Structures are given as structure tokens and as C-alpha cells.
Amino acid sequence: MNDFKFTKREKVYLLLACLILVMLFISSSMTYHEQKMKPGFIHTYLGWLEELIHKLNIYYAGEWHNVKTDGSSGFTQFVVRKLAHFTSYFFYGLFAYLGLRRIFVIKWTGPIFVWFSSLAFATMDEFHQFLTGDRTPTIHDVMLDGSGAFCAILLAVIFYLIQGKKARKN
């Protein structure tokens, strides 16, 4: 019988991963209008971002998004929303992997399990948005979410590979 016990740090990582999932559930429970940022808010607090992205042209979900087509505040809101998708699942993937990585006997299955769990949660989140109404669930958001989790997991795996090589050298 295996006497595996999570470390305090792993428990914190798993708690953070769960908190992100709760935050995502709450966020997807809100209608688009409840989440919409007012142009005044964007200009006041995100003016630096508007300046940074004003020349970008992003093709997403079959449409071009830019300042010309969406307006300055609309495009900024689009970028913020998509960054929120990517970063929330980036941190979910990172924290879930860091919390669970030691429990996998076959080490390569850990990253795959966490990545598939992020895709499953992203899919459920989009379905929840569908049930909420006034939202547009899309497979593109699931792919963006999965990309965020994949990047975090990949960075963590690379970090641990490098750390392991350094430890073996010493």
C-alpha cells in the first residue's frame, strides 16, 4: 500500500487551482452585459493597453478584430477577455500540474492528464455560458483555454527537466 501524502505546498497549489475553477464558474454565470466594461473605465484604467494594442489586427473565430472594426474600447475589451481566458487556464494548468505531478507513477501521464482536465473544464465552462444566455460559447475559446494550460504545463515540465539535470550534475 502506498502512503502518499500531499505536501503543504502541493495542497496550496491544488487549492489555487480549485479557486480558479470557482472564479471561472462565477464568471461564466454572468451575462455579457454584467461583465461588459464601460468605455470610460477602459480609457481611464486600460489606456496603456489601448496604446499598446491599437495597431494589432487579430483573426479570431472567423472574424478580424481591430480598432477599426471594433472601436478602440471594444477592441481593448476583446483583448482583455481573450487574455483572461488564456491566463486563467494558464494558472489553472500550472497550479494543477504543480499540485498533482508527484502522484503519477508514469511521469509523462501527469502533464497529459492535467491538460485534458483543463480542456474538459474549458468545455464545461463554455457549456455553462450557453446555459447562462446572452453569451456566445465557442470552441475557439476552449482552444484558447487549452493553449494557456498547455503553455504553463510545458514551462513547468521544462523547468523540472532542467532542475533534474542540474541536480544530477551535482
MDAnalysis code that builds the backbone (N, CA, C; Angstrom):
import MDAnalysis as mda
import numpy as np

u = mda.Universe.empty(510, n_residues=170, atom_resindex=np.repeat(np.arange(170), 3), trajectory=True)
u.add_TopologyAttr("name", ["N", "CA", "C"] * 170)
u.add_TopologyAttr("resid", np.arange(1, 171))
u.add_TopologyAttr("resname", ["MET", "ASN", "ASP", "PHE", "LYS", "PHE", "THR", "LYS", "ARG", "GLU", "LYS", "VAL", "TYR", "LEU", "LEU", "LEU", "ALA", "CYS", "LEU", "ILE", "LEU", "VAL", "MET", "LEU", "PHE", "ILE", "SER", "SER", "SER", "MET", "THR", "TYR", "HIS", "GLU", "GLN", "LYS", "MET", "LYS", "PRO", "GLY", "PHE", "ILE", "HIS", "THR", "TYR", "LEU", "GLY", "TRP", "LEU", "GLU", "GLU", "LEU", "ILE", "HIS", "LYS", "LEU", "ASN", "ILE", "TYR", "TYR", "ALA", "GLY", "GLU", "TRP", "HIS", "ASN", "VAL", "LYS", "THR", "ASP", "GLY", "SER", "SER", "GLY", "PHE", "THR", "GLN", "PHE", "VAL", "VAL", "ARG", "LYS", "LEU", "ALA", "HIS", "PHE", "THR", "SER", "TYR", "PHE", "PHE", "TYR", "GLY", "LEU", "PHE", "ALA", "TYR", "LEU", "GLY", "LEU", "ARG", "ARG", "ILE", "PHE", "VAL", "ILE", "LYS", "TRP", "THR", "GLY", "PRO", "ILE", "PHE", "VAL", "TRP", "PHE", "SER", "SER", "LEU", "ALA", "PHE", "ALA", "THR", "MET", "ASP", "GLU", "PHE", "HIS", "GLN", "PHE", "LEU", "THR", "GLY", "ASP", "ARG", "THR", "PRO", "THR", "ILE", "HIS", "ASP", "VAL", "MET", "LEU", "ASP", "GLY", "SER", "GLY", "ALA", "PHE", "CYS", "ALA", "ILE", "LEU", "LEU", "ALA", "VAL", "ILE", "PHE", "TYR", "LEU", "ILE", "GLN", "GLY", "LYS", "LYS", "ALA", "ARG", "LYS", "ASN"])
u.atoms.positions = np.array([
    [0.843, -1.183, 0.000],
    [0.000, 0.000, 0.000],
    [0.891, 1.249, 0.000],
    [0.525, 2.215, -0.815],
    [1.305, 3.440, -0.940],
    [0.839, 4.457, 0.112],
    [1.782, 5.018, 0.842],
    [1.444, 6.023, 1.861],
    [1.698, 7.427, 1.342],
    [1.201, 7.704, 0.142],
    [1.413, 9.016, -0.462],
    [0.684, 10.091, 0.337],
    [1.370, 11.186, 0.581],
    [0.761, 12.333, 1.252],
    [1.156, 13.586, 0.488],
    [0.171, 14.435, 0.285],
    [0.448, 15.714, -0.361],
    [1.233, 16.597, 0.598],
    [2.195, 17.329, 0.055],
    [2.923, 18.300, 0.865],
    [2.037, 19.521, 1.064],
    [2.418, 20.367, 1.985],
    [1.664, 21.593, 2.233],
    [1.632, 22.456, 0.968],
    [2.767, 22.535, 0.286],
    [2.857, 23.321, -0.951],
    [1.921, 22.770, -2.024],
    [1.892, 21.443, -2.172],
    [1.002, 20.829, -3.167],
    [-0.463, 21.103, -2.838],
    [-0.802, 21.078, -1.572],
    [-2.176, 21.385, -1.158],
    [-2.533, 22.827, -1.516],
    [-1.585, 23.735, -1.332],
    [-1.820, 25.145, -1.687],
    [-2.024, 25.263, -3.191],
    [-1.193, 24.582, -3.989],
    [-1.352, 24.620, -5.445],
    [-2.716, 24.081, -5.864],
    [-3.141, 22.994, -5.266],
    [-4.441, 22.419, -5.607],
    [-5.583, 23.334, -5.176],
    [-5.427, 23.981, -4.037],
    [-6.431, 24.945, -3.587],
    [-6.512, 26.113, -4.574],
    [-5.372, 26.607, -5.022],
    [-5.361, 27.700, -6.002],
    [-6.017, 27.265, -7.317],
    [-5.739, 26.042, -7.750],
    [-6.370, 25.532, -8.972],
    [-7.887, 25.479, -8.806],
    [-8.344, 25.019, -7.654],
    [-9.793, 24.964, -7.384],
    [-10.405, 26.359, -7.314],
    [-9.690, 27.299, -6.713],
    [-10.195, 28.677, -6.649],
    [-10.347, 29.279, -8.039],
    [-9.420, 28.969, -8.921],
    [-9.531, 29.449, -10.298],
    [-10.768, 28.864, -10.959],
    [-11.022, 27.578, -10.730],
    [-12.219, 26.961, -11.310],
    [-13.496, 27.590, -10.752],
    [-13.507, 27.906, -9.475],
    [-14.675, 28.581, -8.872],
    [-14.846, 29.962, -9.497],
    [-13.744, 30.687, -9.640],
    [-13.792, 32.016, -10.259],
    [-14.326, 31.921, -11.695],
    [-13.891, 30.901, -12.436],
    [-14.374, 30.713, -13.808],
    [-15.861, 30.386, -13.827],
    [-16.315, 29.563, -12.884],
    [-17.735, 29.227, -12.813],
    [-18.569, 30.479, -12.538],
    [-18.126, 31.294, -11.605],
    [-18.843, 32.536, -11.290],
    [-18.857, 33.457, -12.500],
    [-17.715, 33.576, -13.157],
    [-17.608, 34.441, -14.327],
    [-18.528, 33.973, -15.452],
    [-18.589, 32.670, -15.682],
    [-19.442, 32.182, -16.770],
    [-20.918, 32.192, -16.386],
    [-21.223, 32.463, -15.122],
    [-22.614, 32.607, -14.680],
    [-23.154, 34.002, -14.979],
    [-22.259, 34.911, -15.292],
    [-22.654, 36.297, -15.542],
    [-22.944, 36.495, -17.024],
    [-23.947, 37.299, -17.311],
    [-24.252, 37.601, -18.704],
    [-23.185, 38.542, -19.258],
    [-23.192, 38.683, -20.572],
    [-22.228, 39.567, -21.230],
    [-22.359, 40.994, -20.701],
    [-23.594, 41.449, -20.520],
    [-23.822, 42.834, -20.067],
    [-23.373, 43.049, -18.624],
    [-23.417, 42.007, -17.807],
    [-22.923, 42.124, -16.433],
    [-21.404, 42.233, -16.392],
    [-20.750, 41.694, -17.405],
    [-19.291, 41.720, -17.451],
    [-18.739, 42.860, -18.304],
    [-19.570, 43.471, -19.098],
    [-19.095, 44.463, -20.062],
    [-18.435, 45.650, -19.361],
    [-17.293, 46.029, -19.876],
    [-16.575, 47.188, -19.350],
    [-17.032, 48.441, -20.093],
    [-17.261, 49.478, -19.364],
    [-17.676, 50.753, -19.961],
    [-16.475, 51.433, -20.611],
    [-16.691, 52.150, -21.725],
    [-15.580, 52.841, -22.383],
    [-14.808, 53.771, -21.436],
    [-15.497, 54.435, -20.525],
    [-14.815, 55.318, -19.575],
    [-13.851, 54.558, -18.681],
    [-14.260, 53.378, -18.247],
    [-13.390, 52.529, -17.433],
    [-12.163, 52.123, -18.237],
    [-12.403, 51.714, -19.470],
    [-11.298, 51.271, -20.321],
    [-10.311, 52.409, -20.555],
    [-10.819, 53.596, -20.915],
    [-9.924, 54.728, -21.182],
    [-9.166, 55.135, -19.927],
    [-9.824, 55.108, -18.776],
    [-9.196, 55.539, -17.525],
    [-8.168, 54.540, -17.011],
    [-8.555, 53.271, -16.956],
    [-7.695, 52.269, -16.329],
    [-6.883, 51.416, -17.299],
    [-7.349, 51.329, -18.532],
    [-6.647, 50.487, -19.500],
    [-6.143, 51.276, -20.707],
    [-5.984, 52.571, -20.522],
    [-5.482, 53.415, -21.607],
    [-4.119, 52.955, -22.092],
    [-3.283, 52.500, -21.175],
    [-1.953, 51.997, -21.548],
    [-2.061, 50.798, -22.479],
    [-3.088, 49.941, -22.246],
    [-3.285, 48.767, -23.092],
    [-3.805, 49.189, -24.463],
    [-4.709, 50.173, -24.477],
    [-5.219, 50.677, -25.751],
    [-4.070, 51.157, -26.636],
    [-3.137, 51.891, -26.027],
    [-1.977, 52.395, -26.770],
    [-1.110, 51.249, -27.284],
    [-0.979, 50.216, -26.472],
    [-0.119, 49.087, -26.808],
    [-0.684, 48.248, -27.957],
    [-2.007, 48.106, -28.015],
    [-2.621, 47.184, -28.978],
    [-3.284, 47.867, -30.167],
    [-3.265, 49.189, -30.216],
    [-4.067, 49.892, -31.223],
    [-3.716, 49.547, -32.674],
    [-2.550, 48.998, -32.928],
    [-2.172, 48.629, -34.298],
    [-2.334, 47.138, -34.582],
    [-2.764, 46.370, -33.573],
    [-2.928, 44.930, -33.774],
    [-4.134, 44.627, -34.655],
    [-4.038, 43.512, -35.337],
    [-5.105, 43.008, -36.178],
    [-5.192, 41.511, -35.868],
    [-6.240, 41.086, -35.164],
    [-6.334, 39.710, -34.683],
    [-7.470, 38.980, -35.394],
    [-7.131, 37.823, -35.965],
    [-8.134, 36.971, -36.595],
    [-8.543, 35.919, -35.572],
    [-9.790, 35.932, -35.149],
    [-10.258, 35.029, -34.107],
    [-11.681, 34.593, -34.409],
    [-11.904, 33.308, -34.399],
    [-13.236, 32.720, -34.604],
    [-13.866, 33.173, -35.916],
    [-13.037, 33.275, -36.956],
    [-13.560, 33.608, -38.279],
    [-13.784, 35.081, -38.537],
    [-13.334, 35.935, -37.639],
    [-13.526, 37.382, -37.812],
    [-12.235, 38.121, -37.479],
    [-12.056, 39.258, -38.164],
    [-10.942, 40.134, -37.845],
    [-11.366, 41.090, -36.747],
    [-10.507, 41.279, -35.778],
    [-10.751, 42.210, -34.685],
    [-9.612, 43.217, -34.659],
    [-9.999, 44.477, -34.648],
    [-9.027, 45.565, -34.572],
    [-9.762, 46.828, -34.144],
    [-9.038, 47.914, -34.011],
    [-9.640, 49.177, -33.585],
    [-10.651, 49.675, -34.614],
    [-10.350, 49.455, -35.893],
    [-11.233, 49.942, -36.959],
    [-12.586, 49.226, -36.947],
    [-12.579, 47.900, -36.751],
    [-13.840, 47.154, -36.792],
    [-14.588, 47.151, -35.457],
    [-13.845, 47.147, -34.333],
    [-14.471, 47.030, -33.013],
    [-14.532, 48.342, -32.240],
    [-13.818, 49.350, -32.716],
    [-13.676, 50.577, -31.935],
    [-12.575, 50.384, -30.902],
    [-12.042, 51.469, -30.424],
    [-10.910, 51.393, -29.501],
    [-11.260, 50.652, -28.216],
    [-12.362, 51.045, -27.565],
    [-12.720, 50.382, -26.307],
    [-13.233, 48.963, -26.552],
    [-13.918, 48.727, -27.654],
    [-14.401, 47.385, -27.977],
    [-13.260, 46.421, -28.242],
    [-12.245, 46.900, -28.965],
    [-11.094, 46.049, -29.246],
    [-10.300, 45.773, -27.967],
    [-10.149, 46.794, -27.139],
    [-9.449, 46.604, -25.868],
    [-10.191, 45.589, -25.013],
    [-11.512, 45.693, -24.966],
    [-12.310, 44.737, -24.203],
    [-12.155, 43.323, -24.771],
    [-12.127, 43.192, -26.099],
    [-11.918, 41.894, -26.737],
    [-10.577, 41.296, -26.302],
    [-9.514, 42.095, -26.349],
    [-8.184, 41.614, -25.974],
    [-8.163, 41.227, -24.497],
    [-8.765, 42.033, -23.638],
    [-8.798, 41.724, -22.203],
    [-9.542, 40.413, -21.957],
    [-10.662, 40.223, -22.634],
    [-11.435, 38.992, -22.456],
    [-10.634, 37.761, -22.895],
    [-9.959, 37.866, -24.024],
    [-9.186, 36.720, -24.523],
    [-7.950, 36.480, -23.655],
    [-7.327, 37.542, -23.164],
    [-6.214, 37.371, -22.227],
    [-6.696, 36.712, -20.937],
    [-7.902, 37.053, -20.506],
    [-8.466, 36.437, -19.298],
    [-8.660, 34.935, -19.502],
    [-9.138, 34.551, -20.690],
    [-9.278, 33.122, -20.998],
    [-7.920, 32.437, -20.891],
    [-6.940, 32.978, -21.615],
    [-5.616, 32.358, -21.669],
    [-4.967, 32.287, -20.291],
    [-4.960, 33.409, -19.574],
    [-4.238, 33.452, -18.295],
    [-4.930, 32.639, -17.196],
    [-6.250, 32.636, -17.177],
    [-6.919, 31.859, -16.129],
    [-6.621, 30.372, -16.296],
    [-6.636, 29.874, -17.526],
    [-6.308, 28.470, -17.735],
    [-4.802, 28.217, -17.677],
    [-3.992, 29.217, -17.957],
    [-2.549, 29.108, -17.747],
    [-2.290, 28.810, -16.272],
    [-2.905, 29.613, -15.399],
    [-2.679, 29.407, -13.967],
    [-3.361, 28.147, -13.448],
    [-4.516, 27.790, -13.999],
    [-5.130, 26.519, -13.608],
    [-4.182, 25.367, -13.960],
    [-3.690, 25.359, -15.196],
    [-2.790, 24.297, -15.640],
    [-1.530, 24.233, -14.802],
    [-0.968, 25.401, -14.508],
    [0.253, 25.451, -13.708],
    [0.013, 24.906, -12.305],
    [-1.004, 25.432, -11.632],
    [-1.263, 25.020, -10.254],
    [-1.700, 23.554, -10.162],
    [-2.540, 23.112, -11.096],
    [-2.973, 21.707, -11.074],
    [-1.783, 20.783, -11.309],
    [-0.925, 21.138, -12.249],
    [0.249, 20.299, -12.507],
    [1.186, 20.280, -11.299],
    [1.457, 21.449, -10.736],
    [2.365, 21.503, -9.583],
    [1.799, 20.749, -8.384],
    [0.486, 20.766, -8.249],
    [-0.139, 20.066, -7.133],
    [-0.226, 18.565, -7.326],
    [-0.292, 18.119, -8.585],
    [-0.527, 16.698, -8.852],
    [0.675, 15.942, -9.416],
    [1.724, 16.602, -9.808],
    [2.805, 15.972, -10.576],
    [3.440, 14.771, -9.885],
    [3.515, 14.764, -8.584],
    [4.171, 13.650, -7.887],
    [3.312, 12.388, -7.803],
    [2.001, 12.500, -8.016],
    [1.152, 11.316, -7.829],
    [1.195, 10.353, -9.007],
    [1.757, 10.807, -10.140],
    [1.774, 9.962, -11.327],
    [3.015, 9.082, -11.335],
    [2.794, 7.775, -11.401],
    [3.897, 6.819, -11.427],
    [4.633, 6.944, -12.765],
    [3.889, 7.012, -13.831],
    [4.471, 7.219, -15.158],
    [4.452, 8.730, -15.388],
    [5.619, 9.349, -15.331],
    [5.735, 10.808, -15.259],
    [5.110, 11.551, -16.439],
    [5.161, 10.996, -17.637],
    [4.612, 11.716, -18.784],
    [3.087, 11.762, -18.775],
    [2.433, 10.931, -17.947],
    [0.968, 10.955, -17.905],
    [0.428, 12.152, -17.120],
    [1.240, 12.698, -16.202],
    [0.803, 13.846, -15.401],
    [0.451, 15.063, -16.248],
    [1.377, 15.514, -17.107],
    [1.061, 16.673, -17.947],
    [-0.148, 16.428, -18.857],
    [-0.239, 15.220, -19.390],
    [-1.365, 14.909, -20.282],
    [-2.679, 14.936, -19.514],
    [-2.695, 14.329, -18.324],
    [-3.908, 14.327, -17.503],
    [-4.352, 15.757, -17.174],
    [-3.410, 16.581, -16.734],
    [-3.762, 17.958, -16.353],
    [-4.241, 18.738, -17.570],
    [-3.584, 18.537, -18.720],
    [-4.004, 19.254, -19.922],
    [-5.410, 18.823, -20.344],
    [-5.681, 17.512, -20.330],
    [-7.025, 17.045, -20.679],
    [-8.062, 17.534, -19.671],
    [-7.685, 17.619, -18.405],
    [-8.644, 18.145, -17.420],
    [-8.939, 19.616, -17.708],
    [-7.938, 20.362, -18.141],
    [-8.176, 21.778, -18.476],
    [-9.103, 21.897, -19.682],
    [-8.923, 21.027, -20.662],
    [-9.820, 21.039, -21.821],
    [-11.246, 20.654, -21.411],
    [-11.364, 19.695, -20.503],
    [-12.689, 19.285, -20.025],
    [-13.363, 20.431, -19.271],
    [-12.613, 21.088, -18.386],
    [-13.184, 22.208, -17.654],
    [-13.534, 23.370, -18.585],
    [-12.689, 23.615, -19.581],
    [-12.968, 24.691, -20.537],
    [-14.245, 24.386, -21.329],
    [-14.418, 23.139, -21.706],
    [-15.625, 22.736, -22.434],
    [-16.857, 22.899, -21.560],
    [-16.757, 22.460, -20.309],
    [-17.891, 22.622, -19.379],
    [-18.186, 24.103, -19.133],
    [-17.138, 24.917, -19.076],
    [-17.310, 26.356, -18.873],
    [-18.055, 26.985, -20.050],
    [-17.703, 26.598, -21.251],
    [-18.408, 27.128, -22.432],
    [-19.853, 26.647, -22.459],
    [-20.102, 25.408, -22.059],
    [-21.474, 24.903, -21.985],
    [-22.257, 25.680, -20.929],
    [-21.613, 25.982, -19.811],
    [-22.256, 26.777, -18.765],
    [-22.616, 28.161, -19.291],
    [-21.740, 28.746, -20.096],
    [-22.045, 30.047, -20.715],
    [-23.268, 29.929, -21.623],
    [-23.377, 28.821, -22.343],
    [-24.514, 28.581, -23.218],
    [-25.813, 28.574, -22.411],
    [-25.772, 27.955, -21.235],
    [-26.954, 27.888, -20.377],
    [-27.282, 29.239, -19.751],
    [-26.261, 30.080, -19.584],
    [-26.446, 31.380, -18.942],
    [-27.258, 32.314, -19.819],
    [-27.077, 32.252, -21.105],
    [-27.768, 33.160, -22.011],
    [-26.995, 34.452, -22.175],
    [-27.261, 35.157, -23.247],
    [-26.586, 36.416, -23.570],
    [-25.065, 36.226, -23.636],
    [-24.626, 35.015, -23.908],
    [-23.201, 34.710, -24.046],
    [-23.017, 33.929, -25.337],
    [-21.828, 33.949, -25.845],
    [-21.532, 33.243, -27.076],
    [-20.457, 32.190, -26.812],
    [-20.873, 30.972, -26.449],
    [-19.872, 29.922, -26.247],
    [-19.259, 29.528, -27.593],
    [-17.971, 29.254, -27.584],
    [-17.306, 28.904, -28.828],
    [-16.162, 27.926, -28.578],
    [-15.966, 27.051, -29.532],
    [-14.864, 26.096, -29.463],
    [-13.529, 26.830, -29.503],
    [-13.505, 28.008, -30.097],
    [-12.266, 28.792, -30.164],
    [-11.794, 29.180, -28.765],
    [-12.733, 29.479, -27.886],
    [-12.364, 29.801, -26.508],
    [-11.821, 28.570, -25.787],
    [-12.382, 27.400, -26.076],
    [-11.870, 26.164, -25.482],
    [-10.429, 25.939, -25.946],
    [-10.173, 26.176, -27.232],
    [-8.808, 26.010, -27.753],
    [-7.860, 27.035, -27.136],
    [-8.328, 28.255, -26.939],
    [-7.504, 29.283, -26.302],
    [-7.208, 28.908, -24.847],
    [-8.227, 28.431, -24.143],
    [-8.052, 27.985, -22.759],
    [-7.048, 26.834, -22.690],
    [-7.221, 25.867, -23.567],
    [-6.310, 24.729, -23.602],
    [-4.885, 25.148, -23.936],
    [-4.741, 26.155, -24.782],
    [-3.411, 26.670, -25.116],
    [-2.746, 27.301, -23.897],
    [-3.522, 28.022, -23.109],
    [-2.981, 28.617, -21.890],
    [-2.489, 27.556, -20.928],
    [-3.303, 26.526, -20.713],
    [-2.911, 25.439, -19.811],
    [-1.693, 24.704, -20.374],
    [-1.691, 24.452, -21.679],
    [-0.573, 23.744, -22.309],
    [0.735, 24.500, -22.122],
    [0.706, 25.813, -22.324],
    [1.924, 26.627, -22.162],
    [2.460, 26.539, -20.735],
    [1.565, 26.631, -19.752],
    [2.001, 26.566, -18.353],
    [2.580, 25.200, -18.013],
    [1.915, 24.154, -18.442],
    [2.381, 22.798, -18.164],
    [3.733, 22.569, -18.843],
    [3.855, 23.004, -20.086],
    [5.112, 22.847, -20.816],
    [6.256, 23.578, -20.111],
    [6.003, 24.800, -19.681],
    [7.037, 25.553, -18.961],
    [7.433, 24.859, -17.662],
    [6.458, 24.327, -16.939],
    [6.753, 23.629, -15.689],
    [7.555, 22.355, -15.954],
    [7.183, 21.603, -16.979],
    [7.912, 20.378, -17.319],
    [9.354, 20.714, -17.698],
    [9.547, 21.736, -18.515],
    [10.899, 22.159, -18.903],
    [11.696, 22.575, -17.668],
    [11.052, 23.337, -16.784],
    [11.719, 23.756, -15.555],
    [12.202, 22.553, -14.751],
    [11.322, 21.559, -14.564],
    [11.695, 20.385, -13.778],
    [12.740, 19.525, -14.488],
    [12.709, 19.479, -15.812],
    [13.751, 18.751, -16.547],
    [15.112, 19.413, -16.349],
    [15.160, 20.731, -16.458],
    [16.408, 21.465, -16.256],
    [16.887, 21.312, -14.820],
    [15.963, 21.431, -13.879],
    [16.309, 21.282, -12.465],
    [16.853, 19.875, -12.182],
    [16.254, 18.868, -12.794],
    [16.711, 17.494, -12.613],
    [18.102, 17.268, -13.188],
    [18.380, 17.862, -14.345],
    [19.703, 17.743, -14.946],
    [20.761, 18.423, -14.074],
    [20.428, 19.582, -13.531],
    [21.372, 20.286, -12.637],
    [21.630, 19.466, -11.384],
    [20.600, 18.858, -10.825],
    [20.751, 18.049, -9.612],
    [21.611, 16.819, -9.882],
    [21.449, 16.204, -11.061],
    [22.249, 15.018, -11.400],
    [23.721, 15.386, -11.621],
    [23.979, 16.581, -12.139],
    [25.363, 17.036, -12.333],
    [26.070, 17.219, -11.002],
    [25.328, 17.735, -10.021],
    [25.933, 17.991, -8.698],
    [25.942, 16.709, -7.942],
])
